[in-house]
């Protein structure tokens, strides 16, 4: 069996793998990307948040992305019945990007891989990783093509950016149960023929139909819109019929959006992802590192998936560069601890969303602009900024403010 020798093998060609590949290729390393699918391919995660723009900019992707004319996202709107809470990224506590995009991921991801190939990065599409052996800081990875033929790749380092494929967690038995409640999602795209004129037709919105169940509406610049529900797995499964029947019935739950999308044909049979949240026992090991959704995935409610993917990939690529250049790297402190700090902040917000505490703050009768700007910075992805009280004290501050909000509401009703 033939063996190919590279410096870094990257599993997965999504945004996480693309950012890592761009950085490492620029540093002169021999990089190979192995991707199980052909591109373009459908994947969920179509709403970005501003922090990931730092990473795309840092590795040189912004020019090719800006040419595509993706829908600009400057904030997010949350609805709960007649109540509205809107966040404007330009009014956040932390300095940084105040806009990002809403993207059809098939086109977005292919734009990245096309650019990588133009730069000379070796990407092997439709190749599946079936085995990984790690010995003495090196790895032998066995890949299989569509015909079933196998070959081997020896690499000094493996980056797992396989997303929901979770290649190394599966092969190395690294999975562990997530602390996030068991939620699932069901979603599709529609040609948004009734899209309203002006900002109403372009804004991303989360319509809260119950404490644990919500609808996303993500308009794209190509005239299509992504719609999908997230809720407790058992609740989503309680709707009868096939996937299309389920989603059409659930769309009736939204007073705001039912008329806009009622009867419109779905572009594909709705897809369902069960028990979304994932976790692992460790983020790195001897000769490998996990990035993005292959490591931790929380919940789509705050669109954090792509940002954690690019944040972890960019950092991993920097640390691998240092290590392969002979510098000492403390992976526990410099990578695992850092990434998990951000994960823990967002995890608090996801958990407190589903307890209802965060919703009490969002939909309070009176608005505190300072608190809102601090929460806005978290929603924009700047979850490592310790000058932000809602980052530094995230474990207790959301609960505290929610309790105060509830007391103010009770006092006002007396």
Residue pairs with C-beta under 8 A, 6 or more apart in sequence:
1 150
1 151
1 152
2 151
2 152
3 140
3 151
3 152
3 153
3 154
4 32
4 151
4 152
4 153
4 154
5 30
5 153
5 154
5 155
6 30
6 31
6 32
6 122
6 153
6 154
6 155
6 156
7 24
7 29
7 30
7 31
7 155
7 156
7 157
7 324
8 20
8 24
8 29
8 30
8 31
8 32
8 155
8 156
8 157
8 158
8 159
8 320
9 32
9 34
9 139
9 141
9 153
9 155
9 157
9 158
9 159
10 17
10 20
10 21
10 31
10 32
10 33
10 34
10 158
10 159
10 161
11 17
11 33
11 34
11 129
11 141
11 158
11 159
11 160
11 161
11 162
11 165
11 167
11 168
11 294
12 33
12 34
12 35
12 36
12 160
12 161
12 162
12 163
12 165
12 167
12 292
12 294
13 21
13 33
13 35
13 39
13 109
13 112
13 113
13 116
13 123
13 125
13 161
14 43
14 109
14 161
14 163
14 292
14 309
15 52
15 108
15 109
15 112
15 292
15 306
15 309
15 310
15 313
16 161
16 163
16 291
16 292
16 293
16 294
16 309
16 310
16 312
16 313
17 33
17 35
17 159
17 161
17 291
17 313
18 61
18 109
18 112
18 113
18 116
19 55
19 56
19 59
19 61
19 309
19 310
19 313
19 314
19 317
20 159
20 161
20 291
20 313
20 314
20 316
20 317
21 31
21 33
21 116
21 121
21 123
22 59
22 60
22 61
22 115
22 116
22 119
22 121
23 58
23 59
23 313
23 314
23 317
23 318
23 321
24 31
24 317
24 320
24 321
25 31
25 116
25 119
25 120
25 121
26 59
26 60
27 321
29 321
29 324
31 121
31 122
32 122
32 123
32 124
32 153
32 155
33 113
33 116
33 121
33 122
33 123
33 124
34 124
34 127
34 129
34 141
34 143
34 153
35 113
35 123
35 124
35 125
35 126
35 127
36 126
36 127
36 128
36 129
36 162
36 165
37 125
37 126
38 125
38 126
39 106
39 109
39 110
39 113
39 125
40 106
40 107
40 109
40 110
41 106
41 109
42 105
42 106
42 268
42 271
43 105
43 106
43 109
43 163
43 164
44 105
44 185
44 187
44 228
44 271
44 273
44 300
45 105
45 300
45 303
45 305
45 306
46 102
46 103
46 104
46 105
46 218
46 220
46 226
47 73
47 76
47 102
47 204
47 216
47 218
47 300
47 303
48 73
48 100
48 101
48 102
48 103
48 303
48 306
48 307
49 100
49 302
49 303
49 304
49 306
49 307
49 379
49 380
49 381
50 89
50 96
50 97
50 98
50 99
50 100
50 380
50 381
50 382
51 96
51 97
51 307
51 311
51 380
51 381
51 382
51 383
52 100
52 306
52 307
52 309
52 310
52 311
52 381
53 62
53 97
53 99
53 100
54 96
54 97
55 310
55 311
55 313
55 314
56 62
56 65
56 310
58 314
59 314
61 112
61 115
64 111
64 112
64 114
64 115
65 101
65 108
65 111
65 112
68 107
68 108
68 111
69 221
70 101
70 102
70 103
70 108
70 220
70 221
71 101
71 102
71 103
71 202
71 219
71 220
71 221
72 99
72 100
72 101
72 102
73 99
73 100
73 101
73 102
73 204
74 88
74 89
74 90
74 98
74 99
75 86
75 87
75 88
75 89
75 90
75 203
75 376
76 86
76 87
76 203
76 204
76 205
76 206
76 303
76 379
77 84
77 85
77 86
77 87
77 203
77 204
77 205
77 206
78 84
78 85
78 86
78 87
78 205
78 206
78 208
78 362
78 363
79 85
79 205
79 206
79 207
79 208
79 256
80 208
80 359
80 362
80 363
81 255
83 363
85 362
85 363
87 372
87 375
87 376
87 379
88 376
89 97
89 98
89 99
89 100
89 376
89 380
90 98
90 99
91 369
91 372
91 373
91 376
92 98
92 373
92 374
92 376
92 377
92 379
92 380
92 382
93 373
93 374
93 376
93 377
93 382
93 385
93 387
93 388
93 390
94 377
94 380
94 382
94 385
94 387
94 388
96 380
96 382
97 380
98 380
101 108
102 204
102 218
102 219
102 220
102 221
103 220
104 189
104 220
104 222
104 224
104 226
113 123
116 123
117 123
124 143
126 145
126 146
127 143
127 144
127 145
128 143
128 144
128 145
129 141
129 142
129 143
129 162
129 167
129 171
130 142
130 143
130 144
130 150
131 141
131 142
131 171
132 139
132 140
132 141
132 142
132 158
132 167
132 168
132 171
132 172
132 288
133 139
133 140
133 141
134 172
134 285
134 286
134 287
134 288
137 156
137 286
137 287
138 154
138 155
138 156
138 287
139 154
139 155
139 156
139 157
139 158
139 287
139 288
140 152
140 153
140 154
141 152
141 153
141 154
141 155
141 158
142 150
142 151
142 152
143 150
143 151
143 152
143 153
144 150
155 287
156 287
156 324
157 287
157 288
157 289
157 320
157 323
157 324
158 168
158 287
158 288
158 289
159 288
159 289
159 291
159 313
159 316
159 317
159 320
160 166
160 167
160 168
160 169
160 288
160 289
160 290
160 291
160 294
160 295
161 291
161 292
161 294
161 309
161 313
162 168
162 294
163 292
163 293
163 294
163 309
164 273
164 278
164 293
164 297
165 294
166 175
166 278
166 293
166 294
167 294
168 174
168 288
168 290
168 294
169 175
169 278
169 280
169 290
169 294
169 295
172 285
172 288
174 280
174 281
174 282
174 290
175 278
175 279
175 280
175 281
176 279
176 280
176 281
177 279
178 277
178 278
178 279
178 298
179 277
179 279
179 347
179 351
180 276
180 277
180 298
180 299
180 347
180 350
180 351
181 212
181 232
181 277
181 351
181 354
182 232
182 233
182 275
182 277
183 212
183 230
183 231
183 232
183 233
183 275
183 276
183 277
183 299
183 354
184 230
184 231
184 232
184 233
184 236
184 237
184 272
184 273
184 274
184 275
184 276
185 228
185 229
185 230
185 236
185 272
185 273
185 276
185 300
186 228
186 229
186 236
186 243
186 246
186 247
186 250
186 270
186 271
186 272
187 216
187 226
187 227
187 228
187 229
187 247
187 270
187 271
188 226
188 227
188 228
188 244
188 247
188 266
188 267
188 268
188 269
188 270
188 271
189 224
189 225
189 226
189 227
189 266
189 267
189 268
190 224
190 225
190 227
190 261
190 264
190 265
190 266
190 267
191 223
191 224
191 264
191 265
191 267
192 201
192 219
192 223
192 224
192 225
192 260
192 261
192 264
193 264
194 259
194 260
194 261
194 264
195 201
195 219
195 223
195 225
195 260
196 260
201 219
202 219
203 219
204 216
204 217
204 218
204 219
205 216
205 217
205 256
205 257
206 214
206 215
206 216
206 217
206 301
207 214
207 215
207 217
207 254
207 256
207 257
208 214
208 359
209 215
209 253
209 254
210 231
211 354
211 356
211 359
212 231
212 232
212 235
212 354
213 229
213 230
213 231
213 232
213 235
213 253
214 229
214 230
214 231
214 301
215 227
215 228
215 229
215 250
215 251
215 253
215 254
215 257
216 226
216 227
216 228
216 229
216 230
216 300
217 225
217 226
217 227
217 257
218 225
218 226
218 227
219 225
220 226
224 267
225 261
227 247
227 251
227 257
227 261
228 247
228 270
229 236
229 247
229 250
229 253
230 276
230 299
230 300
230 301
233 274
233 275
236 246
236 250
236 272
239 245
239 246
239 249
239 250
240 246
240 249
241 249
242 269
243 269
243 270
243 271
243 272
244 266
244 269
244 270
246 270
246 272
247 266
247 270
251 257
251 258
251 261
251 262
252 258
276 297
276 299
276 300
277 297
277 298
277 299
278 293
278 296
278 297
279 296
280 290
280 295
280 296
282 290
282 336
283 289
283 290
283 295
283 296
283 312
283 335
283 336
283 339
283 340
284 290
284 331
284 335
284 336
289 316
289 319
289 320
289 331
289 335
290 312
291 309
291 312
291 313
291 316
292 305
292 306
292 308
292 309
292 310
292 312
292 313
293 305
293 308
293 309
295 312
295 339
296 308
296 339
296 340
296 343
297 305
298 304
298 305
298 343
298 346
298 347
298 350
299 350
299 353
301 350
301 353
302 346
302 349
302 350
302 353
302 378
302 379
304 346
304 381
307 381
308 339
308 342
308 343
308 346
311 339
311 342
311 381
312 335
312 339
315 334
315 335
315 338
315 339
316 335
319 329
319 331
319 334
319 335
322 328
322 329
323 329
338 384
341 383
341 384
342 383
342 384
344 394
345 378
345 383
345 384
345 391
345 394
346 378
346 383
348 394
348 395
348 398
349 358
349 378
349 394
349 398
352 358
352 398
352 399
352 402
353 359
356 402
357 398
357 399
357 402
358 398
358 402
360 402
360 405
360 406
361 371
361 375
361 398
361 401
361 402
361 405
364 405
364 408
364 409
365 408
365 409
365 412
366 408
371 390
371 401
374 388
374 389
374 390
375 390
377 385
377 388
377 390
377 391
378 388
378 390
378 391
378 394
382 388
382 391
383 391
384 391
385 391
386 392
389 397
390 397
390 398
